Amino acid sequence: MGKRKKKFDCVQMKNSIQKELMREYRSRKAEFTSYADFLSATADESEEIRTFCDKVAKAKTVA
């Protein structure tokens, strides 16, 4: 069985996302005490991330 051609590069995607987050943090730096606070606030603003975190929390209580 041969290798399947990947449709995207995970490392490239991660680097791109991190670069965009840092760009946003630099433009909003005055609103936060640290980069960690920025990441936490950004995650709290995202419905998709909140839904994911809820699923993870429920899975932890069931296991």
Contacts in CASP RR format, 6 or more apart in sequence:
PFRMAT RR
TARGET T0000
AUTHOR 0000-0000-0000
METHOD contacts of the structure
MODEL  1
MGKRKKKFDCVQMKNSIQKELMREYRSRKAEFTSYADFLSATADESEEIR
TFCDKVAKAKTVA
21 38 0 8 1.000
21 39 0 8 1.000
21 42 0 8 1.000
24 38 0 8 1.000
24 42 0 8 1.000
25 32 0 8 1.000
25 35 0 8 1.000
25 38 0 8 1.000
28 38 0 8 1.000
29 38 0 8 1.000
31 38 0 8 1.000
31 41 0 8 1.000
32 38 0 8 1.000
32 41 0 8 1.000
43 49 0 8 1.000
43 50 0 8 1.000
43 53 0 8 1.000
44 50 0 8 1.000
END
